[in-house]
Amino acid sequence: MSLQHKLWQADNISNDEAVNSWNEAAQEFTSFFAEDEEFYHKNLINPSLLELIGRIEGKTILDLACGEGHLARNLAKRTKGNIKVFGVDASANMVNIAAEKSQAFSRCLTFRQADAGDLAEFQTDFFDIAICNMALMDIKDYVQVIGEVARILKAKGDFIFSILHPCFMTPQSEWITDENDNVIGWRVRDYYARLVWKWAIKSKMKSETYCFHRTLEDYFRALSKSGFVVTDIREPAPGQELIEMKPRLVRNLQRADFLIVKSVLGGQF
């Protein structure tokens, strides 16, 4: 069965519609971070993301599209407060939740509502590192966002982002099953169709949010256009220990769910 049921051309979905879908889903989505890290973030995404981020003590960091703030809190804990993180999200509900959940770290964490493509309140060359964790595929004007990140980063600053893997998580992609309903593969469809789908990103969620599919080339061209050079990537896969904890994850070895990219502003290959 296909994971994406409702499809649109990207031009038919406005930025406001995309933001409003997250505003409406904020409380429900946050419930999956009751212990500060949702399952896939804790076990697959964040370990690879943190590895690529590297040393962060004393840095000024942008947590772009920060959601309920779990990553910012993680960074604060890791550095024992020796960090300055600005969390930005277009959803007012997400920002309010993030601020409330992060009161213990108010000395080093600040949350603001702002569109990721318009960071006018931050001066040029302000941040050492910018991070966008599992959000760039949910933002309509991703090229503008990457351009703004380039503006607010210092020279040689790092931009690290994680997304649904665009080579596998495509419009109308689906599991292939045999006659006994056993999963035997993953079918990729419409890779070059830059479509938008609306879905419940967690199976137990009722709220739906928009996801904008782009090709891998689209993302890399946008990075290059703004002066970034990709220096590393990760495609985290579940290990044996994680599969033993959640056996159905064995099927996820047939595809890469996530792509994590590290790029440097004005860097070199």
SVG drawing of the C-alpha trace seen along z (x, -y; Angstrom):
<svg xmlns="http://www.w3.org/2000/svg" viewBox="-7 -42 46 59">
<polyline fill="none" stroke="black" stroke-width="0.4" points="0.0,0.0 1.3,-3.5 2.3,-5.7 1.1,-8.9 -2.6,-9.1 -3.1,-12.8 -0.9,-14.3 -0.5,-17.9 1.8,-19.9 4.1,-22.0 2.7,-25.2 -0.8,-24.4 0.3,-24.3 1.2,-27.6 3.8,-28.2 1.0,-29.2 -0.8,-25.9 2.3,-24.0 3.0,-26.0 -0.7,-25.8 -0.6,-22.0 2.2,-21.9 0.5,-24.4 -2.5,-22.1 -0.3,-19.0 2.0,-20.5 0.5,-19.2 -0.1,-15.7 3.4,-15.5 5.0,-16.7 3.4,-13.7 5.9,-11.4 8.7,-13.3 7.4,-12.8 10.9,-11.6 12.6,-14.2 13.4,-11.9 11.0,-10.1 12.1,-6.6 13.6,-7.2 15.3,-10.4 16.8,-8.7 18.0,-5.6 18.7,-6.5 18.6,-10.2 20.2,-12.0 23.2,-9.8 24.4,-10.3 23.4,-14.0 25.4,-14.6 28.4,-12.8 28.4,-15.1 27.9,-18.2 31.1,-17.5 32.3,-19.8 29.8,-22.4 31.1,-23.8 31.1,-27.6 29.4,-27.7 26.4,-29.8 24.0,-27.5 20.8,-27.9 18.2,-25.1 16.1,-25.8 12.5,-24.5 13.2,-23.4 9.8,-21.9 9.3,-21.2 13.0,-21.8 14.3,-18.4 17.5,-18.9 18.3,-22.2 17.9,-20.7 20.1,-17.8 22.8,-20.2 22.5,-22.2 22.8,-19.0 25.8,-17.8 27.7,-21.1 26.4,-21.7 25.1,-25.0 28.3,-26.1 26.5,-26.9 24.0,-29.4 21.2,-27.9 18.5,-29.9 15.5,-27.7 13.4,-29.0 10.1,-27.7 7.3,-29.1 4.7,-27.4 3.7,-29.5 2.4,-26.5 5.7,-24.6 7.6,-27.6 5.4,-28.0 5.8,-24.3 9.5,-24.4 9.9,-27.4 7.7,-25.8 9.6,-22.5 13.0,-24.2 12.6,-26.5 15.5,-24.8 17.8,-25.8 16.6,-29.4 20.2,-30.7 21.4,-29.2 18.3,-28.4 16.1,-31.0 13.1,-30.2 11.5,-32.5 8.7,-32.3 10.0,-33.1 9.8,-31.7 12.9,-29.6 13.1,-31.6 13.1,-35.0 15.6,-35.2 15.9,-39.0 16.1,-39.3 19.5,-37.7 22.5,-39.6 24.8,-38.3 27.7,-36.1 26.1,-35.4 26.1,-31.6 28.9,-29.1 26.6,-26.2 23.1,-25.8 21.0,-22.6 17.7,-21.7 16.6,-18.3 13.9,-16.5 12.2,-19.6 13.6,-20.8 11.4,-18.5 8.4,-20.0 9.2,-23.6 8.0,-24.9 10.7,-27.4 13.7,-25.3 16.1,-27.2 15.3,-30.5 15.8,-28.8 19.3,-27.5 20.1,-31.0 19.2,-32.5 21.2,-29.9 24.2,-31.0 23.7,-34.6 23.5,-34.1 26.4,-31.6 30.0,-32.7 32.5,-31.9 33.4,-28.2 30.3,-27.6 28.6,-24.2 25.1,-23.5 23.9,-20.1 20.4,-18.8 18.4,-15.6 15.6,-14.7 13.5,-11.8 15.8,-10.1 14.6,-11.6 15.8,-8.6 13.5,-6.2 10.7,-8.1 9.1,-9.3 5.5,-10.1 3.6,-6.8 6.5,-4.7 5.3,-1.5 6.2,1.9 6.1,4.9 4.5,8.0 4.1,11.6 1.0,13.7 1.2,14.2 1.5,10.4 5.2,10.7 7.3,7.7 9.8,8.6 10.9,5.2 10.3,1.5 9.0,-0.1 10.2,-3.6 7.8,-5.6 7.7,-9.1 11.2,-10.1 11.3,-13.0 7.7,-14.1 8.2,-17.0 4.9,-16.4 3.6,-17.2 1.8,-14.7 -0.1,-15.1 0.2,-12.4 0.3,-11.4 4.0,-11.1 3.4,-8.8 1.1,-5.9 -0.8,-6.7 -1.3,-10.4 -4.6,-11.8 -3.1,-15.2 -1.6,-15.4 1.2,-17.6 2.6,-18.4 5.8,-16.9 7.5,-18.3 9.4,-15.8 12.6,-16.9 15.4,-15.0 18.8,-14.6 20.1,-16.8 17.7,-19.6 19.0,-19.7 22.7,-19.6 22.2,-22.3 20.5,-24.5 23.5,-24.1 26.0,-24.8 24.0,-27.9 24.4,-29.4 28.1,-28.6 28.0,-25.3 30.1,-22.3 28.9,-18.9 31.6,-17.3 29.9,-14.3 26.7,-12.3 25.0,-9.6 22.3,-7.1 21.6,-5.5 20.3,-1.9 19.0,0.1 21.6,2.4 21.0,5.8 20.4,4.6 17.7,2.2 16.1,4.8 15.9,7.1 14.2,4.3 11.8,3.7 11.8,6.7 9.7,5.1 12.7,2.8 14.4,5.6 12.4,4.6 13.9,1.1 17.2,2.6 15.7,2.7 15.7,-1.1 17.3,-4.1 14.7,-6.1 16.8,-9.1 19.6,-11.2 21.8,-13.4 24.1,-15.9 26.9,-18.0 28.0,-21.0 30.4,-23.9 29.9,-27.5 32.8,-28.3 34.4,-25.0 36.5,-22.8 36.2,-19.2"/>
</svg>
